[in-house]
Amino acid sequence: MTCYQEISGPACGSNLIMKSGRSAAGTQRYRCHNPECKTKTFYRYKACEPGIREQVVDMSINGSGIRDTARVLKINKNTVISTLKKSRAALSR
Ligand SMILES: [Zn+2]
């Protein structure tokens, strides 16, 4: 799954971000190269992980609202909305 979300440091908002290996669970890890930054490594925003999109779609099919979906998956409400929009566009093709 490709992630189109712009990666920036969660602590400083810097875009001096380099990939830095993966966690044991396979989550992409990033390193912030801003010298002022206190958060040197962080993980990619959860919505970008493979499987989240499928879970968002599954929950919507099962009748979950956008708020519920966002809360259960611990992602942003706007991410749920854009994920559903993209999925519907793909389905109606
Ligand atoms: Zn940073």
PDB file of the backbone (N, CA, C, O) and the ligand in Angstrom, with CONECT records:
HET     ZN  A 101       1
ATOM      1  N   MET A   1       0.856  -1.193   0.000  1.00  0.00           N
ATOM      2  CA  MET A   1       0.000   0.000   0.000  1.00  0.00           C
ATOM      3  C   MET A   1       0.888   1.238   0.000  1.00  0.00           C
ATOM      4  O   MET A   1       1.842   1.332   0.772  1.00  0.00           O
ATOM      5  N   THR A   2       0.570   2.166  -0.856  1.00  0.00           N
ATOM      6  CA  THR A   2       1.359   3.385  -0.949  1.00  0.00           C
ATOM      7  C   THR A   2       0.749   4.455  -0.060  1.00  0.00           C
ATOM      8  O   THR A   2      -0.469   4.619   0.009  1.00  0.00           O
ATOM      9  N   CYS A   3       1.605   5.156   0.597  1.00  0.00           N
ATOM     10  CA  CYS A   3       1.143   6.221   1.482  1.00  0.00           C
ATOM     11  C   CYS A   3       1.443   7.566   0.860  1.00  0.00           C
ATOM     12  O   CYS A   3       2.598   7.881   0.575  1.00  0.00           O
ATOM     13  N   TYR A   4       0.409   8.361   0.650  1.00  0.00           N
ATOM     14  CA  TYR A   4       0.615   9.660   0.019  1.00  0.00           C
ATOM     15  C   TYR A   4       0.716  10.767   1.048  1.00  0.00           C
ATOM     16  O   TYR A   4       0.920  11.932   0.706  1.00  0.00           O
ATOM     17  N   GLN A   5       0.575  10.400   2.295  1.00  0.00           N
ATOM     18  CA  GLN A   5       0.637  11.416   3.334  1.00  0.00           C
ATOM     19  C   GLN A   5       2.060  11.954   3.448  1.00  0.00           C
ATOM     20  O   GLN A   5       3.018  11.182   3.483  1.00  0.00           O
ATOM     21  N   GLU A   6       2.196  13.249   3.504  1.00  0.00           N
ATOM     22  CA  GLU A   6       3.507  13.838   3.645  1.00  0.00           C
ATOM     23  C   GLU A   6       4.064  13.494   5.019  1.00  0.00           C
ATOM     24  O   GLU A   6       3.375  13.612   6.033  1.00  0.00           O
ATOM     25  N   ILE A   7       5.308  13.071   5.035  1.00  0.00           N
ATOM     26  CA  ILE A   7       5.935  12.701   6.299  1.00  0.00           C
ATOM     27  C   ILE A   7       6.655  13.920   6.861  1.00  0.00           C
ATOM     28  O   ILE A   7       7.490  14.530   6.193  1.00  0.00           O
ATOM     29  N   SER A   8       6.322  14.258   8.089  1.00  0.00           N
ATOM     30  CA  SER A   8       7.076  15.319   8.753  1.00  0.00           C
ATOM     31  C   SER A   8       7.253  14.938  10.216  1.00  0.00           C
ATOM     32  O   SER A   8       6.503  14.126  10.756  1.00  0.00           O
ATOM     33  N   GLY A   9       8.249  15.535  10.841  1.00  0.00           N
ATOM     34  CA  GLY A   9       8.529  15.201  12.236  1.00  0.00           C
ATOM     35  C   GLY A   9       7.360  15.567  13.115  1.00  0.00           C
ATOM     36  O   GLY A   9       6.883  16.700  13.049  1.00  0.00           O
ATOM     37  N   PRO A  10       6.875  14.645  13.942  1.00  0.00           N
ATOM     38  CA  PRO A  10       5.720  14.933  14.794  1.00  0.00           C
ATOM     39  C   PRO A  10       6.040  15.980  15.852  1.00  0.00           C
ATOM     40  O   PRO A  10       5.144  16.681  16.322  1.00  0.00           O
ATOM     41  N   ALA A  11       7.302  16.091  16.226  1.00  0.00           N
ATOM     42  CA  ALA A  11       7.663  17.027  17.286  1.00  0.00           C
ATOM     43  C   ALA A  11       7.945  18.422  16.741  1.00  0.00           C
ATOM     44  O   ALA A  11       7.554  19.418  17.350  1.00  0.00           O
ATOM     45  N   CYS A  12       8.625  18.499  15.596  1.00  0.00           N
ATOM     46  CA  CYS A  12       9.086  19.801  15.099  1.00  0.00           C
ATOM     47  C   CYS A  12       8.459  20.181  13.773  1.00  0.00           C
ATOM     48  O   CYS A  12       8.584  21.332  13.356  1.00  0.00           O
ATOM     49  N   GLY A  13       7.783  19.252  13.087  1.00  0.00           N
ATOM     50  CA  GLY A  13       7.184  19.561  11.796  1.00  0.00           C
ATOM     51  C   GLY A  13       8.205  19.644  10.671  1.00  0.00           C
ATOM     52  O   GLY A  13       7.868  20.029   9.551  1.00  0.00           O
ATOM     53  N   SER A  14       9.441  19.287  10.963  1.00  0.00           N
ATOM     54  CA  SER A  14      10.490  19.326   9.946  1.00  0.00           C
ATOM     55  C   SER A  14      10.241  18.291   8.861  1.00  0.00           C
ATOM     56  O   SER A  14       9.637  17.248   9.112  1.00  0.00           O
ATOM     57  N   ASN A  15      10.709  18.586   7.654  1.00  0.00           N
ATOM     58  CA  ASN A  15      10.613  17.554   6.617  1.00  0.00           C
ATOM     59  C   ASN A  15      11.961  16.908   6.331  1.00  0.00           C
ATOM     60  O   ASN A  15      12.156  16.272   5.296  1.00  0.00           O
ATOM     61  N   LEU A  16      12.890  17.085   7.272  1.00  0.00           N
ATOM     62  CA  LEU A  16      14.206  16.444   7.137  1.00  0.00           C
ATOM     63  C   LEU A  16      14.114  15.019   7.665  1.00  0.00           C
ATOM     64  O   LEU A  16      14.757  14.658   8.651  1.00  0.00           O
ATOM     65  N   ILE A  17      13.307  14.229   6.992  1.00  0.00           N
ATOM     66  CA  ILE A  17      12.974  12.905   7.508  1.00  0.00           C
ATOM     67  C   ILE A  17      13.581  11.835   6.614  1.00  0.00           C
ATOM     68  O   ILE A  17      13.432  11.869   5.393  1.00  0.00           O
ATOM     69  N   MET A  18      14.259  10.898   7.231  1.00  0.00           N
ATOM     70  CA  MET A  18      14.820   9.774   6.497  1.00  0.00           C
ATOM     71  C   MET A  18      14.236   8.483   7.050  1.00  0.00           C
ATOM     72  O   MET A  18      13.948   8.386   8.243  1.00  0.00           O
ATOM     73  N   LYS A  19      14.066   7.507   6.195  1.00  0.00           N
ATOM     74  CA  LYS A  19      13.645   6.197   6.673  1.00  0.00           C
ATOM     75  C   LYS A  19      14.742   5.619   7.544  1.00  0.00           C
ATOM     76  O   LYS A  19      15.930   5.827   7.294  1.00  0.00           O
ATOM     77  N   SER A  20      14.333   4.896   8.560  1.00  0.00           N
ATOM     78  CA  SER A  20      15.310   4.378   9.514  1.00  0.00           C
ATOM     79  C   SER A  20      14.936   2.970   9.947  1.00  0.00           C
ATOM     80  O   SER A  20      14.782   2.702  11.139  1.00  0.00           O
ATOM     81  N   GLY A  21      14.791   2.087   8.998  1.00  0.00           N
ATOM     82  CA  GLY A  21      14.522   0.691   9.335  1.00  0.00           C
ATOM     83  C   GLY A  21      13.084   0.456   9.754  1.00  0.00           C
ATOM     84  O   GLY A  21      12.216   1.311   9.578  1.00  0.00           O
ATOM     85  N   ARG A  22      12.856  -0.703  10.303  1.00  0.00           N
ATOM     86  CA  ARG A  22      11.501  -1.078  10.690  1.00  0.00           C
ATOM     87  C   ARG A  22      11.510  -1.659  12.095  1.00  0.00           C
ATOM     88  O   ARG A  22      12.515  -2.191  12.567  1.00  0.00           O
ATOM     89  N   SER A  23      10.360  -1.539  12.746  1.00  0.00           N
ATOM     90  CA  SER A  23      10.202  -2.175  14.049  1.00  0.00           C
ATOM     91  C   SER A  23      10.036  -3.673  13.853  1.00  0.00           C
ATOM     92  O   SER A  23       9.893  -4.142  12.724  1.00  0.00           O
ATOM     93  N   ALA A  24      10.054  -4.421  14.938  1.00  0.00           N
ATOM     94  CA  ALA A  24       9.868  -5.866  14.873  1.00  0.00           C
ATOM     95  C   ALA A  24       8.534  -6.207  14.233  1.00  0.00           C
ATOM     96  O   ALA A  24       8.404  -7.235  13.569  1.00  0.00           O
ATOM     97  N   ALA A  25       7.542  -5.345  14.431  1.00  0.00           N
ATOM     98  CA  ALA A  25       6.206  -5.598  13.877  1.00  0.00           C
ATOM     99  C   ALA A  25       6.112  -5.195  12.413  1.00  0.00           C
ATOM    100  O   ALA A  25       5.082  -5.411  11.775  1.00  0.00           O
ATOM    101  N   GLY A  26       7.171  -4.614  11.879  1.00  0.00           N
ATOM    102  CA  GLY A  26       7.168  -4.264  10.462  1.00  0.00           C
ATOM    103  C   GLY A  26       6.740  -2.837  10.178  1.00  0.00           C
ATOM    104  O   GLY A  26       6.581  -2.459   9.018  1.00  0.00           O
ATOM    105  N   THR A  27       6.552  -2.036  11.225  1.00  0.00           N
ATOM    106  CA  THR A  27       6.163  -0.639  11.024  1.00  0.00           C
ATOM    107  C   THR A  27       7.371   0.169  10.561  1.00  0.00           C
ATOM    108  O   THR A  27       8.459   0.052  11.123  1.00  0.00           O
ATOM    109  N   GLN A  28       7.173   0.979   9.545  1.00  0.00           N
ATOM    110  CA  GLN A  28       8.275   1.803   9.060  1.00  0.00           C
ATOM    111  C   GLN A  28       8.673   2.829  10.114  1.00  0.00           C
ATOM    112  O   GLN A  28       7.834   3.537  10.670  1.00  0.00           O
ATOM    113  N   ARG A  29       9.986   2.888  10.375  1.00  0.00           N
ATOM    114  CA  ARG A  29      10.472   3.855  11.343  1.00  0.00           C
ATOM    115  C   ARG A  29      11.193   4.981  10.598  1.00  0.00           C
ATOM    116  O   ARG A  29      11.849   4.744   9.583  1.00  0.00           O
ATOM    117  N   TYR A  30      11.067   6.197  11.107  1.00  0.00           N
ATOM    118  CA  TYR A  30      11.695   7.353  10.485  1.00  0.00           C
ATOM    119  C   TYR A  30      12.572   8.056  11.497  1.00  0.00           C
ATOM    120  O   TYR A  30      12.362   7.976  12.707  1.00  0.00           O
ATOM    121  N   ARG A  31      13.567   8.752  10.958  1.00  0.00           N
ATOM    122  CA  ARG A  31      14.458   9.522  11.810  1.00  0.00           C
ATOM    123  C   ARG A  31      14.405  10.972  11.369  1.00  0.00           C
ATOM    124  O   ARG A  31      14.468  11.277  10.178  1.00  0.00           O
ATOM    125  N   CYS A  32      14.287  11.866  12.350  1.00  0.00           N
ATOM    126  CA  CYS A  32      14.258  13.299  12.074  1.00  0.00           C
ATOM    127  C   CYS A  32      15.676  13.848  12.128  1.00  0.00           C
ATOM    128  O   CYS A  32      16.393  13.637  13.106  1.00  0.00           O
ATOM    129  N   HIS A  33      16.073  14.549  11.083  1.00  0.00           N
ATOM    130  CA  HIS A  33      17.442  15.083  11.014  1.00  0.00           C
ATOM    131  C   HIS A  33      17.513  16.564  11.346  1.00  0.00           C
ATOM    132  O   HIS A  33      18.532  17.214  11.110  1.00  0.00           O
ATOM    133  N   ASN A  34      16.447  17.084  11.885  1.00  0.00           N
ATOM    134  CA  ASN A  34      16.492  18.461  12.366  1.00  0.00           C
ATOM    135  C   ASN A  34      17.335  18.490  13.643  1.00  0.00           C
ATOM    136  O   ASN A  34      16.970  17.845  14.626  1.00  0.00           O
ATOM    137  N   PRO A  35      18.466  19.229  13.653  1.00  0.00           N
ATOM    138  CA  PRO A  35      19.351  19.218  14.831  1.00  0.00           C
ATOM    139  C   PRO A  35      18.688  19.762  16.089  1.00  0.00           C
ATOM    140  O   PRO A  35      19.113  19.444  17.200  1.00  0.00           O
ATOM    141  N   GLU A  36      17.657  20.575  15.928  1.00  0.00           N
ATOM    142  CA  GLU A  36      16.961  21.159  17.078  1.00  0.00           C
ATOM    143  C   GLU A  36      15.938  20.209  17.686  1.00  0.00           C
ATOM    144  O   GLU A  36      15.395  20.463  18.761  1.00  0.00           O
ATOM    145  N   CYS A  37      15.686  19.113  16.983  1.00  0.00           N
ATOM    146  CA  CYS A  37      14.531  18.285  17.327  1.00  0.00           C
ATOM    147  C   CYS A  37      14.836  17.333  18.473  1.00  0.00           C
ATOM    148  O   CYS A  37      15.928  16.772  18.560  1.00  0.00           O
ATOM    149  N   LYS A  38      13.855  17.161  19.349  1.00  0.00           N
ATOM    150  CA  LYS A  38      14.021  16.264  20.488  1.00  0.00           C
ATOM    151  C   LYS A  38      13.558  14.851  20.165  1.00  0.00           C
ATOM    152  O   LYS A  38      14.043  13.884  20.751  1.00  0.00           O
ATOM    153  N   THR A  39      12.614  14.733  19.227  1.00  0.00           N
ATOM    154  CA  THR A  39      12.121  13.407  18.861  1.00  0.00           C
ATOM    155  C   THR A  39      12.902  12.913  17.655  1.00  0.00           C
ATOM    156  O   THR A  39      12.634  13.309  16.521  1.00  0.00           O
ATOM    157  N   LYS A  40      13.874  12.041  17.912  1.00  0.00           N
ATOM    158  CA  LYS A  40      14.766  11.657  16.823  1.00  0.00           C
ATOM    159  C   LYS A  40      14.185  10.568  15.934  1.00  0.00           C
ATOM    160  O   LYS A  40      14.402  10.567  14.723  1.00  0.00           O
ATOM    161  N   THR A  41      13.461   9.659  16.524  1.00  0.00           N
ATOM    162  CA  THR A  41      12.856   8.626  15.682  1.00  0.00           C
ATOM    163  C   THR A  41      11.369   8.545  16.001  1.00  0.00           C
ATOM    164  O   THR A  41      10.936   8.807  17.123  1.00  0.00           O
ATOM    165  N   PHE A  42      10.614   8.179  14.997  1.00  0.00           N
ATOM    166  CA  PHE A  42       9.176   8.030  15.200  1.00  0.00           C
ATOM    167  C   PHE A  42       8.658   7.052  14.166  1.00  0.00           C
ATOM    168  O   PHE A  42       9.352   6.707  13.210  1.00  0.00           O
ATOM    169  N   TYR A  43       7.451   6.620  14.368  1.00  0.00           N
ATOM    170  CA  TYR A  43       6.846   5.683  13.429  1.00  0.00           C
ATOM    171  C   TYR A  43       5.861   6.407  12.543  1.00  0.00           C
ATOM    172  O   TYR A  43       5.267   7.421  12.910  1.00  0.00           O
ATOM    173  N   ARG A  44       5.718   5.858  11.394  1.00  0.00           N
ATOM    174  CA  ARG A  44       4.803   6.424  10.422  1.00  0.00           C
ATOM    175  C   ARG A  44       3.393   6.484  11.004  1.00  0.00           C
ATOM    176  O   ARG A  44       2.964   5.605  11.751  1.00  0.00           O
ATOM    177  N   TYR A  45       2.701   7.537  10.639  1.00  0.00           N
ATOM    178  CA  TYR A  45       1.319   7.736  11.047  1.00  0.00           C
ATOM    179  C   TYR A  45       0.504   6.473  10.785  1.00  0.00           C
ATOM    180  O   TYR A  45       0.615   5.852   9.728  1.00  0.00           O
ATOM    181  N   LYS A  46      -0.307   6.111  11.756  1.00  0.00           N
ATOM    182  CA  LYS A  46      -0.960   4.814  11.716  1.00  0.00           C
ATOM    183  C   LYS A  46      -1.830   4.582  10.477  1.00  0.00           C
ATOM    184  O   LYS A  46      -1.941   3.457   9.992  1.00  0.00           O
ATOM    185  N   ALA A  47      -2.436   5.640   9.977  1.00  0.00           N
ATOM    186  CA  ALA A  47      -3.328   5.495   8.824  1.00  0.00           C
ATOM    187  C   ALA A  47      -2.591   4.970   7.595  1.00  0.00           C
ATOM    188  O   ALA A  47      -3.214   4.465   6.661  1.00  0.00           O
ATOM    189  N   CYS A  48      -1.264   5.089   7.597  1.00  0.00           N
ATOM    190  CA  CYS A  48      -0.483   4.646   6.451  1.00  0.00           C
ATOM    191  C   CYS A  48      -0.130   3.171   6.542  1.00  0.00           C
ATOM    192  O   CYS A  48       0.365   2.605   5.567  1.00  0.00           O
ATOM    193  N   GLU A  49      -0.362   2.542   7.659  1.00  0.00           N
ATOM    194  CA  GLU A  49      -0.005   1.140   7.791  1.00  0.00           C
ATOM    195  C   GLU A  49      -0.913   0.291   6.922  1.00  0.00           C
ATOM    196  O   GLU A  49      -2.103   0.573   6.788  1.00  0.00           O
ATOM    197  N   PRO A  50      -0.343  -0.751   6.332  1.00  0.00           N
ATOM    198  CA  PRO A  50      -1.193  -1.636   5.550  1.00  0.00           C
ATOM    199  C   PRO A  50      -2.274  -2.231   6.432  1.00  0.00           C
ATOM    200  O   PRO A  50      -2.016  -2.564   7.589  1.00  0.00           O
ATOM    201  N   GLY A  51      -3.483  -2.369   5.900  1.00  0.00           N
ATOM    202  CA  GLY A  51      -4.557  -2.978   6.672  1.00  0.00           C
ATOM    203  C   GLY A  51      -5.528  -1.980   7.254  1.00  0.00           C
ATOM    204  O   GLY A  51      -6.692  -2.316   7.469  1.00  0.00           O
ATOM    205  N   ILE A  52      -5.092  -0.775   7.514  1.00  0.00           N
ATOM    206  CA  ILE A  52      -5.987   0.221   8.104  1.00  0.00           C
ATOM    207  C   ILE A  52      -7.120   0.560   7.138  1.00  0.00           C
ATOM    208  O   ILE A  52      -8.284   0.658   7.527  1.00  0.00           O
ATOM    209  N   ARG A  53      -6.753   0.735   5.879  1.00  0.00           N
ATOM    210  CA  ARG A  53      -7.768   1.072   4.889  1.00  0.00           C
ATOM    211  C   ARG A  53      -8.845  -0.019   4.823  1.00  0.00           C
ATOM    212  O   ARG A  53     -10.039   0.274   4.775  1.00  0.00           O
ATOM    213  N   GLU A  54      -8.398  -1.282   4.821  1.00  0.00           N
ATOM    214  CA  GLU A  54      -9.346  -2.394   4.791  1.00  0.00           C
ATOM    215  C   GLU A  54     -10.244  -2.364   6.023  1.00  0.00           C
ATOM    216  O   GLU A  54     -11.446  -2.615   5.937  1.00  0.00           O
ATOM    217  N   GLN A  55      -9.640  -2.051   7.175  1.00  0.00           N
ATOM    218  CA  GLN A  55     -10.437  -2.013   8.413  1.00  0.00           C
ATOM    219  C   GLN A  55     -11.455  -0.885   8.373  1.00  0.00           C
ATOM    220  O   GLN A  55     -12.585  -1.045   8.834  1.00  0.00           O
ATOM    221  N   VAL A  56     -11.055   0.265   7.817  1.00  0.00           N
ATOM    222  CA  VAL A  56     -11.983   1.392   7.693  1.00  0.00           C
ATOM    223  C   VAL A  56     -13.172   0.979   6.825  1.00  0.00           C
ATOM    224  O   VAL A  56     -14.326   1.237   7.165  1.00  0.00           O
ATOM    225  N   VAL A  57     -12.866   0.332   5.699  1.00  0.00           N
ATOM    226  CA  VAL A  57     -13.921  -0.085   4.779  1.00  0.00           C
ATOM    227  C   VAL A  57     -14.817  -1.138   5.438  1.00  0.00           C
ATOM    228  O   VAL A  57     -16.042  -1.059   5.352  1.00  0.00           O
ATOM    229  N   ASP A  58     -14.202  -2.117   6.093  1.00  0.00           N
ATOM    230  CA  ASP A  58     -14.973  -3.161   6.783  1.00  0.00           C
ATOM    231  C   ASP A  58     -15.933  -2.556   7.792  1.00  0.00           C
ATOM    232  O   ASP A  58     -17.103  -2.935   7.854  1.00  0.00           O
ATOM    233  N   MET A  59     -15.432  -1.611   8.585  1.00  0.00           N
ATOM    234  CA  MET A  59     -16.267  -1.019   9.624  1.00  0.00           C
ATOM    235  C   MET A  59     -17.414  -0.238   9.011  1.00  0.00           C
ATOM    236  O   MET A  59     -18.521  -0.238   9.548  1.00  0.00           O
ATOM    237  N   SER A  60     -17.163   0.425   7.892  1.00  0.00           N
ATOM    238  CA  SER A  60     -18.247   1.184   7.265  1.00  0.00           C
ATOM    239  C   SER A  60     -19.298   0.240   6.683  1.00  0.00           C
ATOM    240  O   SER A  60     -20.493   0.531   6.734  1.00  0.00           O
ATOM    241  N   ILE A  61     -18.854  -0.889   6.131  1.00  0.00           N
ATOM    242  CA  ILE A  61     -19.798  -1.884   5.604  1.00  0.00           C
ATOM    243  C   ILE A  61     -20.658  -2.438   6.736  1.00  0.00           C
ATOM    244  O   ILE A  61     -21.844  -2.713   6.556  1.00  0.00           O
ATOM    245  N   ASN A  62     -20.039  -2.596   7.906  1.00  0.00           N
ATOM    246  CA  ASN A  62     -20.770  -3.123   9.062  1.00  0.00           C
ATOM    247  C   ASN A  62     -21.577  -2.058   9.793  1.00  0.00           C
ATOM    248  O   ASN A  62     -22.132  -2.319  10.860  1.00  0.00           O
ATOM    249  N   GLY A  63     -21.642  -0.868   9.227  1.00  0.00           N
ATOM    250  CA  GLY A  63     -22.518   0.151   9.762  1.00  0.00           C
ATOM    251  C   GLY A  63     -21.911   1.077  10.800  1.00  0.00           C
ATOM    252  O   GLY A  63     -22.635   1.831  11.450  1.00  0.00           O
ATOM    253  N   SER A  64     -20.593   1.037  10.967  1.00  0.00           N
ATOM    254  CA  SER A  64     -19.974   1.946  11.928  1.00  0.00           C
ATOM    255  C   SER A  64     -19.907   3.352  11.343  1.00  0.00           C
ATOM    256  O   SER A  64     -19.656   3.529  10.150  1.00  0.00           O
ATOM    257  N   GLY A  65     -20.129   4.329  12.179  1.00  0.00           N
ATOM    258  CA  GLY A  65     -20.028   5.713  11.749  1.00  0.00           C
ATOM    259  C   GLY A  65     -18.571   6.127  11.651  1.00  0.00           C
ATOM    260  O   GLY A  65     -17.669   5.431  12.118  1.00  0.00           O
ATOM    261  N   ILE A  66     -18.370   7.276  11.033  1.00  0.00           N
ATOM    262  CA  ILE A  66     -17.011   7.779  10.854  1.00  0.00           C
ATOM    263  C   ILE A  66     -16.337   8.021  12.192  1.00  0.00           C
ATOM    264  O   ILE A  66     -15.163   7.699  12.374  1.00  0.00           O
ATOM    265  N   ARG A  67     -17.092   8.592  13.133  1.00  0.00           N
ATOM    266  CA  ARG A  67     -16.516   8.850  14.462  1.00  0.00           C
ATOM    267  C   ARG A  67     -16.112   7.577  15.165  1.00  0.00           C
ATOM    268  O   ARG A  67     -15.031   7.499  15.749  1.00  0.00           O
ATOM    269  N   ASP A  68     -16.983   6.569  15.112  1.00  0.00           N
ATOM    270  CA  ASP A  68     -16.678   5.285  15.749  1.00  0.00           C
ATOM    271  C   ASP A  68     -15.436   4.665  15.132  1.00  0.00           C
ATOM    272  O   ASP A  68     -14.548   4.181  15.834  1.00  0.00           O
ATOM    273  N   THR A  69     -15.391   4.690  13.810  1.00  0.00           N
ATOM    274  CA  THR A  69     -14.265   4.095  13.103  1.00  0.00           C
ATOM    275  C   THR A  69     -12.964   4.778  13.511  1.00  0.00           C
ATOM    276  O   THR A  69     -11.965   4.119  13.800  1.00  0.00           O
ATOM    277  N   ALA A  70     -12.992   6.107  13.530  1.00  0.00           N
ATOM    278  CA  ALA A  70     -11.795   6.867  13.891  1.00  0.00           C
ATOM    279  C   ALA A  70     -11.360   6.528  15.318  1.00  0.00           C
ATOM    280  O   ALA A  70     -10.168   6.389  15.595  1.00  0.00           O
ATOM    281  N   ARG A  71     -12.338   6.398  16.220  1.00  0.00           N
ATOM    282  CA  ARG A  71     -12.003   6.139  17.611  1.00  0.00           C
ATOM    283  C   ARG A  71     -11.433   4.737  17.786  1.00  0.00           C
ATOM    284  O   ARG A  71     -10.427   4.550  18.470  1.00  0.00           O
ATOM    285  N   VAL A  72     -12.069   3.765  17.174  1.00  0.00           N
ATOM    286  CA  VAL A  72     -11.639   2.372  17.341  1.00  0.00           C
ATOM    287  C   VAL A  72     -10.259   2.148  16.731  1.00  0.00           C
ATOM    288  O   VAL A  72      -9.422   1.462  17.319  1.00  0.00           O
ATOM    289  N   LEU A  73     -10.020   2.725  15.556  1.00  0.00           N
ATOM    290  CA  LEU A  73      -8.742   2.506  14.872  1.00  0.00           C
ATOM    291  C   LEU A  73      -7.673   3.508  15.304  1.00  0.00           C
ATOM    292  O   LEU A  73      -6.513   3.418  14.903  1.00  0.00           O
ATOM    293  N   LYS A  74      -8.095   4.469  16.137  1.00  0.00           N
ATOM    294  CA  LYS A  74      -7.175   5.502  16.633  1.00  0.00           C
ATOM    295  C   LYS A  74      -6.528   6.287  15.490  1.00  0.00           C
ATOM    296  O   LYS A  74      -5.322   6.535  15.485  1.00  0.00           O
ATOM    297  N   ILE A  75      -7.356   6.664  14.533  1.00  0.00           N
ATOM    298  CA  ILE A  75      -6.881   7.518  13.452  1.00  0.00           C
ATOM    299  C   ILE A  75      -7.771   8.746  13.369  1.00  0.00           C
ATOM    300  O   ILE A  75      -8.820   8.817  14.009  1.00  0.00           O
ATOM    301  N   ASN A  76      -7.334   9.713  12.571  1.00  0.00           N
ATOM    302  CA  ASN A  76      -8.063  10.960  12.435  1.00  0.00           C
ATOM    303  C   ASN A  76      -9.372  10.756  11.673  1.00  0.00           C
ATOM    304  O   ASN A  76      -9.445   9.958  10.738  1.00  0.00           O
ATOM    305  N   LYS A  77     -10.404  11.493  12.091  1.00  0.00           N
ATOM    306  CA  LYS A  77     -11.706  11.425  11.423  1.00  0.00           C
ATOM    307  C   LYS A  77     -11.574  11.767   9.936  1.00  0.00           C
ATOM    308  O   LYS A  77     -12.209  11.137   9.090  1.00  0.00           O
ATOM    309  N   ASN A  78     -10.753  12.762   9.627  1.00  0.00           N
ATOM    310  CA  ASN A  78     -10.567  13.162   8.230  1.00  0.00           C
ATOM    311  C   ASN A  78      -9.902  12.051   7.420  1.00  0.00           C
ATOM    312  O   ASN A  78     -10.152  11.902   6.224  1.00  0.00           O
ATOM    313  N   THR A  79      -9.050  11.274   8.092  1.00  0.00           N
ATOM    314  CA  THR A  79      -8.404  10.150   7.417  1.00  0.00           C
ATOM    315  C   THR A  79      -9.443   9.097   7.058  1.00  0.00           C
ATOM    316  O   THR A  79      -9.384   8.500   5.983  1.00  0.00           O
ATOM    317  N   VAL A  80     -10.404   8.869   7.970  1.00  0.00           N
ATOM    318  CA  VAL A  80     -11.480   7.916   7.696  1.00  0.00           C
ATOM    319  C   VAL A  80     -12.279   8.375   6.476  1.00  0.00           C
ATOM    320  O   VAL A  80     -12.569   7.588   5.575  1.00  0.00           O
ATOM    321  N   ILE A  81     -12.627   9.662   6.465  1.00  0.00           N
ATOM    322  CA  ILE A  81     -13.433  10.200   5.363  1.00  0.00           C
ATOM    323  C   ILE A  81     -12.698  10.063   4.037  1.00  0.00           C
ATOM    324  O   ILE A  81     -13.274   9.613   3.047  1.00  0.00           O
ATOM    325  N   SER A  82     -11.415  10.453   4.018  1.00  0.00           N
ATOM    326  CA  SER A  82     -10.694  10.404   2.740  1.00  0.00           C
ATOM    327  C   SER A  82     -10.456   8.960   2.315  1.00  0.00           C
ATOM    328  O   SER A  82     -10.455   8.654   1.122  1.00  0.00           O
ATOM    329  N   THR A  83     -10.253   8.067   3.292  1.00  0.00           N
ATOM    330  CA  THR A  83     -10.060   6.655   2.954  1.00  0.00           C
ATOM    331  C   THR A  83     -11.326   6.088   2.330  1.00  0.00           C
ATOM    332  O   THR A  83     -11.261   5.356   1.343  1.00  0.00           O
ATOM    333  N   LEU A  84     -12.475   6.422   2.900  1.00  0.00           N
ATOM    334  CA  LEU A  84     -13.739   5.921   2.358  1.00  0.00           C
ATOM    335  C   LEU A  84     -14.006   6.486   0.967  1.00  0.00           C
ATOM    336  O   LEU A  84     -14.486   5.779   0.081  1.00  0.00           O
ATOM    337  N   LYS A  85     -13.689   7.770   0.785  1.00  0.00           N
ATOM    338  CA  LYS A  85     -13.882   8.385  -0.529  1.00  0.00           C
ATOM    339  C   LYS A  85     -13.054   7.671  -1.585  1.00  0.00           C
ATOM    340  O   LYS A  85     -13.543   7.355  -2.669  1.00  0.00           O
ATOM    341  N   LYS A  86     -11.795   7.422  -1.253  1.00  0.00           N
ATOM    342  CA  LYS A  86     -10.899   6.746  -2.198  1.00  0.00           C
ATOM    343  C   LYS A  86     -11.414   5.341  -2.496  1.00  0.00           C
ATOM    344  O   LYS A  86     -11.392   4.891  -3.641  1.00  0.00           O
ATOM    345  N   SER A  87     -11.880   4.649  -1.443  1.00  0.00           N
ATOM    346  CA  SER A  87     -12.343   3.279  -1.638  1.00  0.00           C
ATOM    347  C   SER A  87     -13.579   3.242  -2.511  1.00  0.00           C
ATOM    348  O   SER A  87     -13.716   2.373  -3.372  1.00  0.00           O
ATOM    349  N   ARG A  88     -14.489   4.198  -2.285  1.00  0.00           N
ATOM    350  CA  ARG A  88     -15.709   4.227  -3.090  1.00  0.00           C
ATOM    351  C   ARG A  88     -15.388   4.538  -4.535  1.00  0.00           C
ATOM    352  O   ARG A  88     -16.004   3.981  -5.443  1.00  0.00           O
ATOM    353  N   ALA A  89     -14.420   5.432  -4.760  1.00  0.00           N
ATOM    354  CA  ALA A  89     -14.014   5.758  -6.124  1.00  0.00           C
ATOM    355  C   ALA A  89     -13.454   4.513  -6.803  1.00  0.00           C
ATOM    356  O   ALA A  89     -13.708   4.271  -7.983  1.00  0.00           O
ATOM    357  N   ALA A  90     -12.693   3.728  -6.050  1.00  0.00           N
ATOM    358  CA  ALA A  90     -12.094   2.519  -6.613  1.00  0.00           C
ATOM    359  C   ALA A  90     -13.176   1.484  -6.932  1.00  0.00           C
ATOM    360  O   ALA A  90     -13.091   0.788  -7.943  1.00  0.00           O
ATOM    361  N   LEU A  91     -14.192   1.384  -6.070  1.00  0.00           N
ATOM    362  CA  LEU A  91     -15.244   0.386  -6.254  1.00  0.00           C
ATOM    363  C   LEU A  91     -16.160   0.724  -7.421  1.00  0.00           C
ATOM    364  O   LEU A  91     -16.655  -0.172  -8.105  1.00  0.00           O
ATOM    365  N   SER A  92     -16.389   2.024  -7.651  1.00  0.00           N
ATOM    366  CA  SER A  92     -17.361   2.421  -8.673  1.00  0.00           C
ATOM    367  C   SER A  92     -16.733   2.464 -10.064  1.00  0.00           C
ATOM    368  O   SER A  92     -17.398   2.817 -11.038  1.00  0.00           O
ATOM    369  N   ARG A  93     -15.462   2.108 -10.156  1.00  0.00           N
ATOM    370  CA  ARG A  93     -14.787   2.181 -11.437  1.00  0.00           C
ATOM    371  C   ARG A  93     -15.256   1.089 -12.388  1.00  0.00           C
ATOM    372  O   ARG A  93     -14.780   1.010 -13.520  1.00  0.00           O
TER     373      ARG A  93
HETATM  374 ZN    ZN A 101      11.841  16.562  14.325  1.00  0.00          ZN2+
END
